Amino acid sequence: MTKRIKGSCTTILVGKKASIDGSTIISRNDDGHEALDPERFVVVNPEDQPKHYQSVLSQVQVDLPDNPMRYTSIPNSILTNGVWAAAGINSDNVAMSATETITTNPRVLGLDPYVDNGLGEEDLVTLVLPYIHSAKEGVLRLGELLKDYGTYEPNGIAFADNDSVWWLETIGGHHWAAVRIPDDAYVVASNRMSIDQFDFDSDDTLCSKDLQEMIEDNGLNPDFEGTNLRHIFGSASIKDTVYNNPRVWFGQKYFNPETEHDPMEQDLPFICHADRKISIEDVKFVLSSHYENTKYDVYGDGAESDKTKFRPIGINRNHDVHILQIRNNVPAEIAGIHWLAFGANTFNTVVPFYSNVNDTPASYKNADGTFNLNDMYWLSCTTALLGDTNYDLYVDFRNTFELEAMSSYRKIQHDTDADIKKQSSAGVQKYLEEANNKLANDSLKRQTKLLGDMVTFGSEHMKLRYNLND
């Protein structure tokens, strides 16, 4: 089977009582194994959704229902390895992000091996999101698909509607478990199994029907008390201590500065409660972070051995960051917000695109394999590359850009929200498409200015110079 091209992501989930405005939030850095992999932001309308689906990587074939809904999507631009829809919000304001590549152990795979011609990250959004009317329905539909077709890899998948956030983790080839995130809680998840304590009798958990018997009949539980799925089905490897756990540690430390954990700790909690309500800006900061104000900061002044010890959250392999927000304080027509940015997260900003549209702005949907600074993907990647050459030199430009850009986007969003009642039912989607175009144009203009300012200022600091009064 062709090698996977995604993975290595970071996820943040926020319940409606933990967010600053009462919305649910699911978010993820869509990272890959390579630095560049152009992506697009599109809308898949019902007539464009396949009736018969075939995976490129595994060749699995799935017949799909006849009643798909419209949904936003962030597919690959180059489709050699499949669509890889990544994340989106459907017309019923249900959000899905797939997937966070996770871990397992040989005890599990010996009992329930992976299925070579099963499902994987390439397929899941396309097969699930157009057909679900709630976050819980998303868990149940995906659970049925895993039972029928199996999977060739371990993944974590997030679902949200305006009321709830659910997190599902696959277990072996066919098994799975899911947890409803408490409304007042948040989660930071990296590339290992995250679910810890699991109650099979709770209304806030779901799983494959024989999961409890699988544990008991095969002596899989290493603990004397309780059922910790991370201990049973996951990993606790040396790689986890440097690749996965530090990312969770930093996110939890940001939301709960009072906590005292070691970044390499194997048992960082799954469900957490912040000391304040969480904003979109908070989520973006954590998903862009490189251990700021610690000795592990890649751009810091610590010892080289510390700066390279842990895998950062923001990294050159960020292909996009999406923050899917379902709001509760606005009409349903404008409840779904697909915040989006492309490229490494150190020098970009997320843009709040309305999901209730039939099309997306040209600068966000037209990227392909050809370098073009009129495409937001390539412009963002170029800015990040230049910024990486001398972070301290350019970071103030980035900070000013981020403050001004987010303020502008928020103003456009505020005005659009305020005027929605003036729109006819038939004209709402066109009105929101115009707002999205305004947001995209503003984003492209500001990102281009940032790059230009960095080039102008940086040119005076090039090493290839010689100062003489001439």
Residue, then its C-alpha position, 0 to 999 in steps of 0.5 A: m500500500t502507498k505510504r501515508i502522507k499525513g500525520s503528526c498533528t496536534t488537536i485542541l477541543v473546547g466545550k461550550k462552557a469552557s469557551i469565551d462565547g459559549s461556542t463549541i470548538i474543535s481544532r487541529n494542526d493538519d501536519g504531514h511528513e513533508a514540509l510542503d503539501p499544497e491544500r485548498f479550502v472548498v465546499v463540496n455540494p451534494e451533487d459533487q459528493p460521490k455515490h460510490y467511493q474508492s480509496v486511492l491508498s487502500q482501494v477500499q470501496v464504500d457505497l454511500p447514502d443518497n442524501p449527502m449534505r453540503y460541507t466545507s473541506i480542506p483537501n489536498s491540491i495534488l490528488t495523487n494520494g487521494v482527497w484527504a478532506a481533513a476537516g469541515i462543517n456541514s449544512d446542519n452545523v456539525a463539524m468534524s476533524a480527521t485525523e490525529t494520528i495516534t499510537t497503540n501497542p502489540r497486545v492490541l494488534g495481536l488481537d485485532p490487526y490492522v486491515d490493509n484494505g481498510l479505511g484511513e485518514e484519507d477517507l474519513v471526512t468524505l465518508v462521514l461528515p455529509y451524512i451526520h446531524s449531530a456530533k454523536e451521530g458522527v461517532l456512531r456512523l464512524g463506529e459502524l464503518l470501522k466495524d464493517y471495513g476496519t482501518y489500517e492505522p490508529n487515529g483520533i477524530a473530533f466531532a462537534d455540534n452546537d451542544s457537544v464535543w466528542w472525541l473518538e479513538t480507533i483501537g486495532g483494526h476494528h475497535w474504537a472508543a469515544v468520549r463526550i468532552p464535558d462542557d466545562a472542559y478542554v483537551v490537548a491531544s498529540n500523536r498518542m492515544s489520549i483517552d485515560q479513565f473510561d466508564f463503560d456505563s456512562d451516557d458520555t461514552l460510546c465504544s465498539k460493543d465488545l470492547q469491555e469483553m476484549i479487555e477482560d477476556n484477554g487480560l489487557n488491563p495493567d492497572f489494579e483499579g479502573t479502566n485507563l484506555r491509554h494504559i490498555f491500548g496506547s503507548a508509553s514509549i521513549k518517543d512519546t516523552v520527546y515527541n508527544n507529551p511535551r506538546v500536551w504539557f505546553g498546552q495544559k501549562y498555557f491554559n492552567p499556569e498553576t499546574e506543575h507537570d514535567p514535559m516528558e510525563q507519560d500520564l498527563p490528564f486527558i480532560c482538563h479545566a482551564d483557569r479562564k474561558i478559552s478564546i479562538e486566539d488562545v487556541k491559535f497561540v497554542l497550535s502555533s507555539h514552539y515552547e515560548n518562554t521556556k528553555y525548549d524554545v527553538y527560537g530561544d537562547g537556551a542550550e542547543s540540546d534543550k532547543t532541539k529536545f522536543r518536537p514543537i507544536g508549530i512546525n514547518r510541517n503544518h499544512d493548515v490549522h483549522i478551528l471549527q467553531i459552532r456558535n450558540n449566540v447567533p442565528a443558525e445560518i451563521a453559527g458555523i465558522h471555519w477558521l483557517a490558515f495555511g502553512a507553518n503557523t509562526f507567521n500566519t493568522v486564522v480567518p473566520f470563514y462562514s461555512n454556510v456557503n456554496d463556494t469559497p474565495a479564489s485565493y484559498k481554493n485555487a492552490d496547486g503544485t505551482f508556486n504562486l504568491n496569489d494563492m494563500y497557501w504559497l504566500s503563507c509558506t513563503t512568509a514562514l520560511l523568511g521568518d524562520t531565517n531570523y525569528d528575532l528580527y521579524v517577530d515584531f512584524r509578525n506580532t503587529f500583523e497578527l493584532e491588526a489582522m485579527s482585529s480587522y477580521r473580527k470587525i468584518q465578522h461583527d458587521t456581517d453578524a449584525d446585518i444578517k437579519k436584513q438578508s432574505s432567506a434566499g440571499v443569505q448564502k450569497y451574502l456570506e460568500e461576499a463576506n468570505n471574499k472580503l475576509a480573504n481579500d483582506s487576509l491576502k492583502r495583509q499577508t502580502k504586506l507582512l512579507g513585503d515589510m519583512v523583505t524590505f527590513g531584512s534586506e538591510h541586515m543581509k550578510l552579503r553587504y559591505n558598508l562604505n560611504d558610497 
